[in-house]
Amino acid sequence: MAEKPKGKKEPAPTEKTPPKPAGKPTAAAPAPPAEKPVEAPAEVPAAKPKGKKKPKVRKKEKGAYTRYKVDNGLTRLRPYCERCGIGYFMADHGDRFACGHCGFTRYKR
């Protein structure tokens, strides 16, 4: 081999690259996504069959016959509220009477 002079460097061999176009740089082609291993599907609990919804049960309004007793005349079965006056019956809760309108409570003896 021939000796190289110390001051001069030889240009490195380069591959010819095409010139870059002016303007926006182009993005490299995206790499294809790596394939993920296929897993067996997890056991899913059995779904309940969708059927018709049950209709909501509404309370029936109690008539006036639950508040009065008919004998020789009318007899009130429950007392009126002392605060609200005539027309507001008190609810019978076994050990007390309570007004649903104002919340007044009268205990039984």
MOUR-V266064 format. One record per backbone hydrogen bond with DSSP energy under -0.5 kcal/mol. NH is the residue of the N-H (numbers start at 1). CO is the residue of the C=O. Records with the same first field share a line. If there is no record, write none. Layout:
BEGIN
NH=CO / CO
END
This chain:
BEGIN
51=49
58=56
66=63
67=64
68=64
69=75
71=69 / 73
75=69
77=67
78=67
81=85 / 88
85=81
88=85
89=87
90=79
91=98
93=91 / 96
95=93
97=106
98=91
99=104
100=89
103=99
106=97
108=95
END
